[in-house]
Amino acid sequence: MLTTLMKLLSACLWPSSGRSVDSSGKQDGLLWYKDSGQHLLGDFSMAVVQANNLLEDQSQVESGPLSTLASGPYGTFIGIYDGHGGPETSRFVNDHLFQHLKRFAAEQGSMSMDVIRKAYEATEEGFLGVVTKQWPVKPLIAAVGSCCLVGVICGGMLYIANVGDSRAVLGRAMKATGEAIALQLSAEHNVSIESVRQEMHSLHPDDSHIVVLKHNVWRVKGLIQVSRSIGDMYLKKAEFNREPLYTKYRLREPIKRPILSGEPSITEHELQPQDQFLIFASDGLWEQLSNQEAVDIVQNHPRNGIARRLVKMAMQAAAKKREMRYSDLMKIERGVRRHFHDDITVVVIYLDTNVVSSARGPSLSIRGRDKKMEEHFGLRACNRSLSALHAEMEGLLWAISCMRTMRMPSIRFETDCSDLVDMTTNPVEWPTFAIEIEMFRRLQEDFEDVSVSHIPRSRNGRADTLAKEARTRGYIFSHIDQTRTDGDALRRIGSSATT
């Protein structure tokens, strides 16, 4: 059922300058918006307002297969690309980054931080090829770049990658009050931040002018505020920092090593039941609203049109700073509008708890000692559970049943879920799981020895990768022999069934 649904649901939406926008979006002057849409884990809303003469922001939401293979993995991809110097880089990223990610995910057979990093590298390399080709006739292409914020939701995990100063913020519910607190998930690379200036000085200890305060704004070499980006080859390659590039972009000293970096900061987060929504936005929003202000707006207003509401609130704040009416600001044409606010792109992704829980299955490493002392890995696609912890317990019960079928006298289970370990060692503390715990106790009696211990997620990599594959394929695997390669292991071994 779930697999069929995933195949049917595949959305690709993006507002773009210079080509037709998605037919389900609407245009109102300089504003483009899609008030409501569906992704695999809930609702989403997106909006973009143009301030520059040419829209330099690009964005996309993709939901469905995250690889070139029909087998998945499946999930949701969000991209916010805030261009500078022109729209060329952000448009290029919009056209290529997700395709690279799908290719690398297919090669690896799962989603990971390494897949995302490779997608960034390939995109940067691809745009370098564009600059190299166009440089003789269009040297300004070397001075065009883009910030690049990416979110990937897959297998109960959230990956956040960023270069530049766009931002991803999580709205998490507080159990005591029901209010949502704002948690910033992305690392920013803007030299207005002291720690970023320190990083630049440590990377360039021989250059006392690597960061300069110019017109009361900190800039790298007095030219640009971000320290990481896609593009901006004039600050990465010496061959693009010379004539015929305009003098204002050229440095006095030749570039010995890249001044800017295209290396993304990437983090991984396990989604929790109290995680309610995500806000992805270019810095145009965050220049006007704080993280908590944005989260409060999302929590206290209807879902439909929430991204458009955030954009409107940001523009109202911009008008207030200039002591003018919002209605007057709306009359200002593009280009001139840039003196009042930047291009603003907002995507709000809702995380429906019941859907997130059902999309997340257990990650168990099953180690069973048989006569040959061989090790086995277990997989199961727990696609429908009351909660993430229920899915973990269901996986454990299924795994111990498999080991009993294999007539193993002694088994040891290792899991990265500490609550699961506590449940088996302190059952009286978990009355809600009394039935499941009793089932585990009865199965336990069929073995000489059974243990469940906790290991860090970093040590559970292979089992986690295989389990994610099981979830995306929608199969149940009885066991996996460690002597096989991962590719062989993913064949259905022993008893199997489609969920």
C-alpha positions, 0 to 999 in steps of 0.5 A, a space after each residue: 500500500 505504502 509503496 504504491 502511494 509513493 509511486 503515485 505521489 511525486 511532486 516537483 514544484 519551483 518558481 523560476 524567472 524567465 520560464 513558466 512557473 508550475 501551473 498550480 502556483 499563482 502570481 500576484 505582481 512580484 509575488 509567486 505563491 503556492 498556498 498548499 501542497 502535499 509531500 510524502 510526510 504532510 502539507 507544505 506551502 511556498 512563496 517567493 517575492 521579487 525585489 531585484 530587477 531579475 529574480 535571483 532566488 530559486 527554490 524547489 520541493 521534490 517529493 517521491 523517489 530520491 534516486 534514479 531507481 524506482 525502488 527509492 529511497 523515497 522522501 522529500 527534498 527542499 532546496 533554497 538557492 539565493 543567488 547574488 551577482 545575477 540569477 545564473 548560478 541559482 538557476 543552474 543549481 536548481 536544474 542540476 543539484 537534485 539530479 546529482 543527488 538522485 544519481 549518487 543515492 542510486 549508486 549508494 542505495 540509500 540517502 546519507 550525508 556523503 550522498 549530499 556532499 557529492 551532489 554539492 561537489 558535482 554541482 560546483 564542478 558543473 558550474 565551473 564548466 559553465 564559467 570556463 566555457 563562457 568566460 571569454 565572451 562573458 567574464 562577469 559569469 565568474 562573479 556570479 554565485 549562489 547560497 545553497 540550502 538543502 533539506 532531505 527528509 528520508 527514512 525518519 531522518 532529516 539532513 540539512 546542508 548549507 553554504 551561505 546564509 539561508 536558514 532552516 528552522 525547526 518548530 518543536 512542540 514543548 510538552 508542558 505548554 504546547 508552544 513551539 520553540 524555534 531550533 535553528 538547524 543550519 550553520 551559516 557562513 556570513 562574515 557578519 558572524 564573529 565565529 565565521 570571521 575567525 574561521 576565515 582568519 584561521 584559514 588565511 593566517 597570512 592575509 590580514 585583510 581577508 575580512 574587511 569592514 566596509 561601509 559598516 558591513 563585514 565582507 570577504 576581501 571587501 567584496 562579498 558577505 558569505 564565506 561559502 557558496 556555489 560559483 563565485 569562481 573569481 574568488 576561487 580560481 586565479 584564472 578568473 580574477 584577471 582581465 577582462 573581469 571588471 576592476 572592482 572584482 579583481 584583487 591586487 594580489 594573485 589568488 594562491 588558494 581558494 578564498 571562498 569554499 563550496 564545501 557544505 556544512 551538513 547535519 543529520 537529525 532524527 525526527 521526533 514526534 514533537 517536531 511539527 514543521 520546518 521553515 526553509 528561507 533565504 536571508 531576505 526573510 531572516 533579515 526581517 524576522 527572528 527564528 522565534 517570530 517566524 515559528 510563532 507565526 506558523 504555529 498560530 495561523 492556518 496552514 493554507 497560505 502560511 508561506 505567503 503570510 511569512 513573506 507578507 509579515 517580512 515585508 511589513 517589517 521592512 516597511 516599518 523600518 523605513 517608516 512607510 506604509 506596507 501598501 506604499 511598499 507594494 507599489 514599488 517596482 522591482 529593482 528599486 524594491 531591492 533598496 527596501 528588502 531582498 528577494 524573499 523565498 519561504 518554504 514551510 514543510 509540515 511534519 505530520 506525526 502519524 505519517 512520520 512515525 509510519 514512515 520510520 522503521 527500526 534500525 536493528 543489528 541482529 547478531 546471532 551466534 550459531 554453530 559457525 559463529 556467523 553474524 547476521 543482520 536483520 531488516 524489516 519495513 515497519 510501515 504502520 506503527 502507533 509511534 516510532 518506539 512501537 516500530 522499534 519494539 515491533 522490529 525487536 519482536 520480529 527479529 527474535 522470532 526470526 532467530 528462533 526459527 533459525 534455532 540459534 541458542 544464544 543471541 545479542 541484539 544491538 540497537 541505537 534506540 536507548 528506550 528500547 534497551 530500557 524497556 527490556 531491562 526495566 519493564 515496570 517503567 513502561 506500562 503502555 508496552 506491557 503486552 509487547 514486553 510480555 511477548 518478548 519475555 515469552 520468546 526469550 524463554 526459547 533461548 539460552 541467552 538473550 541480550 539487548 544493548 545500546 550502541 551509538 548511531 555511528 556504529 550502527 551504520 550498516 544495519 541502518 542503511 539496510 533497514 532504510 533500504 527495506 523500508 523504501 522497498 517495502 519488503 520484509 527480510 528474514 535475515 542477512 548473512 554478513 559474508 555477502 556484499 550489500 548488493 547481494 544482501 538486498 536480495 530477498 533471503 529466506 521468507 519475505 513478503 510485500 508490506 
